[in-house]
Amino acid sequence: MRDLFVVEYLKDLNATQAAIRAGYSRKTARQAGARLLSNVDIARLIDEAKRERQEKLKIDAEWVLRQAIRLYDRCMGKDKQFFPRSAAQALELIGKNVVVKAFQQPINQTINNINLSLAEDLNAGRERARKAKESVH
């Protein structure tokens, strides 16, 4: 049953559903799934299967980054539609994968000879929102 659990778990990475599909009771599937995932031998089998699948599909960090860039380009309107939330998610993934420290370096802005960091702008916006919320109550 544990080998079947591994096969089923790899389908959607959902331990509860994998336990049910592997034949465990629906009532105890959540606990069984958690217990099976914490088993060292099963964790090893899952890692090996994931690694084999990754090699077979030739998916690596470079592939993921290329796909994120393509997704970002599409979300930015190359197909006459704009999906800002999806574009932001793709851009976040790209930023986490490249060594530009896009989310670690402060961004500075100069307005009317006044240098404001992005963090200061965000804090000022939060303060305005807090005050507006207080004035409503």
matplotlib code that plots the C-alpha trace (Angstrom):
import matplotlib.pyplot as plt

x = [0.0, 2.9, 4.2, 0.7, 0.6, 3.9, 2.5, -0.8, 1.0, 3.0, -0.1, -1.1, 1.1, -2.0, -1.3, -5.0, -6.2, -3.3, -4.1, -7.7, -6.7, -4.2, -7.0, -7.0, -10.3, -11.7, -12.1, -8.5, -6.9, -5.7, -3.8, -2.6, -1.3, 0.6, 2.0, 3.1, 4.8, 6.8, 8.1, 11.8, 11.6, 8.5, 10.0, 13.1, 10.9, 9.0, 12.2, 13.7, 10.5, 10.4, 14.1, 13.5, 10.4, 12.4, 15.2, 12.8, 11.0, 14.2, 12.8, 15.3, 15.6, 16.5, 13.4, 11.2, 12.8, 12.3, 8.6, 8.1, 9.5, 7.2, 4.3, 5.2, 5.4, 2.0, 0.4, 1.7, -0.5, 1.3, -2.0, -4.1, -5.1, -3.5, -3.4, -1.7, -2.0, -0.5, 2.2, 3.2, 3.3, 5.5, 7.8, 8.1, 9.1, 11.7, 13.0, 13.5, 15.4, 17.9, 20.7, 19.7, 18.5, 15.4, 13.6, 16.5, 17.9, 16.1, 14.6, 15.1, 13.1, 13.9, 10.9, 11.4, 15.0, 13.7, 15.0, 12.4, 12.9, 10.1, 9.9, 9.2, 6.5, 4.9, 4.9, 3.4, 0.7, 0.0, -0.3, -2.7, -4.8, -4.8, -5.9, -8.7, -9.9, -9.9, -11.9, -14.6, -15.1]
y = [0.0, 2.4, 2.1, 2.9, 5.9, 7.2, 6.8, 8.5, 11.3, 12.3, 13.0, 16.1, 16.2, 15.9, 13.4, 13.0, 12.3, 10.0, 8.0, 7.7, 6.6, 4.2, 2.5, 4.1, 5.0, 8.5, 9.0, 8.4, 9.5, 12.8, 11.2, 8.3, 10.7, 12.8, 9.6, 8.2, 11.5, 11.5, 8.0, 8.3, 5.4, 6.9, 10.4, 8.9, 7.1, 10.3, 12.3, 9.6, 9.6, 13.4, 13.4, 10.8, 12.7, 16.0, 14.4, 12.7, 16.0, 18.0, 20.6, 22.6, 26.1, 27.5, 26.0, 27.4, 30.9, 30.8, 29.9, 32.6, 35.2, 33.9, 34.1, 37.6, 38.8, 37.3, 38.8, 42.2, 42.3, 40.8, 39.1, 42.3, 41.4, 42.5, 40.4, 42.4, 39.9, 37.1, 39.3, 40.3, 36.7, 35.8, 38.8, 37.7, 34.2, 35.7, 38.0, 35.1, 33.1, 35.7, 37.2, 40.9, 41.1, 42.8, 42.2, 42.9, 46.3, 49.5, 51.4, 55.2, 57.8, 61.5, 63.8, 67.6, 67.1, 65.0, 61.4, 59.0, 55.3, 52.9, 51.7, 55.3, 55.7, 52.4, 53.4, 56.8, 55.1, 52.6, 55.5, 57.4, 54.2, 53.7, 57.3, 57.0, 53.8, 55.5, 58.4, 56.1, 54.5]
z = [0.0, 0.7, -2.9, -4.2, -1.8, -3.3, -6.9, -5.9, -3.9, -7.0, -9.0, -7.0, -3.9, -1.7, 1.0, 2.1, -1.4, -2.1, 1.0, -0.1, -3.7, -2.1, -0.2, 3.2, 4.8, 4.1, 7.9, 8.6, 5.3, 6.7, 9.6, 7.4, 4.8, 7.4, 9.0, 5.6, 4.6, 7.9, 7.2, 6.2, 3.7, 2.0, 1.9, 0.2, -2.3, -3.1, -3.5, -5.8, -7.9, -8.1, -9.2, -11.9, -13.1, -13.2, -15.2, -17.6, -18.2, -18.3, -15.9, -13.9, -12.5, -15.9, -17.5, -14.8, -15.2, -19.0, -18.6, -16.0, -18.4, -21.2, -18.8, -17.7, -21.4, -22.1, -19.0, -19.9, -23.0, -26.0, -26.8, -26.3, -22.8, -19.5, -16.4, -13.7, -10.9, -13.0, -14.3, -10.8, -9.7, -12.7, -12.0, -8.3, -9.4, -11.8, -9.1, -6.7, -9.3, -10.6, -8.7, -9.1, -5.5, -6.8, -3.5, -1.2, -2.4, -1.3, -4.3, -4.0, -5.7, -6.1, -6.3, -6.2, -5.0, -2.0, -1.8, -0.7, -0.3, -1.4, 2.2, 3.4, 0.7, 1.8, 5.4, 4.6, 2.6, 5.5, 7.9, 5.6, 5.3, 9.1, 9.7, 7.1, 8.7, 12.1, 10.8, 9.5, 12.9]

ax = plt.figure().add_subplot(projection="3d")
ax.plot(x, y, z, "-o")
ax.set_aspect("equal")
plt.show()
